[in-house]
Amino acid sequence: MIKLKADNLEKRFGRKTVFTDLSFETGTLVLGIAGANGSGKSTLLKCLAALLKPTSGSVKWTLNDHDIKRTDLKNYLGFAAPYIQLYEELTVRENLEFIQNVRSLSQQKPLSDLLEPLGAKKLLDNHFGELSTGQQQRIKLAAAIIHNPDILLLDEPGSNLDEAGKNIITSLVAQFKNSNRMVVIASNQQYELDHCHEIIELKN
Ligand SMILES: Nc1ncnc2c1ncn2[C@@H]1O[C@H](COP(=O)(O)OP(=O)(O)OP(=O)(O)O)[C@@H](O)[C@H]1O
């Protein structure tokens, strides 16, 4: 079971304080981070993913009561967000093979099996840069779950997705929940937050 504990988190950029005194502890399977534009949702997600260091305070992830070390977190966590980019000049296949190699995935799932449920199998040989925003988003989701993570962080997962794409997010969230893995969704869209069992609301 995955648990997350944030203790007195503060993040400042220069003189701007994004959040301060933020503490929560949860083992919920679908956690929401809500708040208006600029309230710090993406900043908090990046702190949870150890992509940003908090100014003070700490983030602790545990799996079955064992701490996950900051340096190991990338093996347990997948992250899909508008600001996480893939190589535009490479095909989808080349991008995903690159990630498989960097992650030293020994048992490589065929890429078509990974893309099929995301409705993106036919895009394998397209250059990433020539895809639409919604198609790119599906490939970014594939890249986030390629190593079968225990934790999935999603920043505004439904933006740019059509109805079929939104249904894919719904089934992905259900798949994680049903296998006792955790999803964290940052959004200001109610229909995305409807998936969540617990919500952390950030204030401007
Ligand atoms: N690298 C950075 N340097 C300086 N300020 C930053 C940086 N990243 C974020 N900020 C500021 O931190 C605040 C929170 O930004 P953040 O992107 O986390 O908000 P958000 O809630 O995700 O917004 P949105 O709903 O618009 O995506 C904003 O005022 C933003 O300008």
The ligand as an SDF file (V2000), in Angstrom:
LIG
                    3D

 31 33  0  0  0  0  0  0  0  0999 V2000
    9.8300   28.1540  -11.9120 N   0  0  0  0  0  0  0  0  0  0  0  0
    9.1050   29.1600  -11.4240 C   0  0  0  0  0  0  0  0  0  0  0  0
    9.6780   30.3430  -11.1420 N   0  0  0  0  0  0  0  0  0  0  0  0
    8.9510   31.3570  -10.6060 C   0  0  0  0  0  0  0  0  0  0  0  0
    7.6500   31.2850  -10.3080 N   0  0  0  0  0  0  0  0  0  0  0  0
    7.0320   30.1300  -10.5690 C   0  0  0  0  0  0  0  0  0  0  0  0
    7.7160   29.0110  -11.1370 C   0  0  0  0  0  0  0  0  0  0  0  0
    6.8190   27.9890  -11.2770 N   0  0  0  0  0  0  0  0  0  0  0  0
    5.6540   28.4630  -10.8280 C   0  0  0  0  0  0  0  0  0  0  0  0
    5.7800   29.7350  -10.4070 N   0  0  0  0  0  0  0  0  0  0  0  0
    4.7020   30.5620   -9.8190 C   0  0  0  0  0  0  0  0  0  0  0  0
    4.1020   29.7990   -8.7870 O   0  0  0  0  0  0  0  0  0  0  0  0
    2.6920   30.0310   -8.7670 C   0  0  0  0  0  0  0  0  0  0  0  0
    1.9590   28.6810   -8.8600 C   0  0  0  0  0  0  0  0  0  0  0  0
    2.1660   28.1430  -10.1800 O   0  0  0  0  0  0  0  0  0  0  0  0
    1.5850   26.7320  -10.5810 P   0  0  0  0  0  0  0  0  0  0  0  0
    1.9120   26.5140  -11.9980 O   0  0  0  0  0  0  0  0  0  0  0  0
    2.0480   25.7230   -9.5870 O   0  0  0  0  0  0  0  0  0  0  0  0
    0.0160   26.9590  -10.3790 O   0  0  0  0  0  0  0  0  0  0  0  0
   -1.2130   26.0520  -10.8560 P   0  0  0  0  0  0  0  0  0  0  0  0
   -2.1810   26.0020   -9.7130 O   0  0  0  0  0  0  0  0  0  0  0  0
   -0.7140   24.7440  -11.3570 O   0  0  0  0  0  0  0  0  0  0  0  0
   -1.7820   26.9200  -12.0360 O   0  0  0  0  0  0  0  0  0  0  0  0
   -2.6830   26.5360  -13.3390 P   0  0  0  0  0  0  0  0  0  0  0  0
   -4.0680   26.1180  -12.8230 O   0  0  0  0  0  0  0  0  0  0  0  0
   -2.7340   27.8220  -14.0870 O   0  0  0  0  0  0  0  0  0  0  0  0
   -1.9730   25.4360  -14.0690 O   0  0  0  0  0  0  0  0  0  0  0  0
    2.3960   31.0030   -9.9130 C   0  0  0  0  0  0  0  0  0  0  0  0
    2.3110   32.2900   -9.3950 O   0  0  0  0  0  0  0  0  0  0  0  0
    3.5950   30.8660  -10.8130 C   0  0  0  0  0  0  0  0  0  0  0  0
    3.8700   32.0590  -11.5070 O   0  0  0  0  0  0  0  0  0  0  0  0
  1  2  1  0
  2  3  1  0
  2  7  2  0
  3  4  2  0
  4  5  1  0
  5  6  2  0
  6  7  1  0
  6 10  1  0
  7  8  1  0
  8  9  2  0
  9 10  1  0
 10 11  1  0
 11 12  1  0
 11 30  1  0
 12 13  1  0
 13 14  1  0
 13 28  1  0
 14 15  1  0
 15 16  1  0
 16 17  2  0
 16 18  1  0
 16 19  1  0
 19 20  1  0
 20 21  2  0
 20 22  1  0
 20 23  1  0
 23 24  1  0
 24 25  2  0
 24 26  1  0
 24 27  1  0
 28 29  1  0
 28 30  1  0
 30 31  1  0
M  END
$$$$
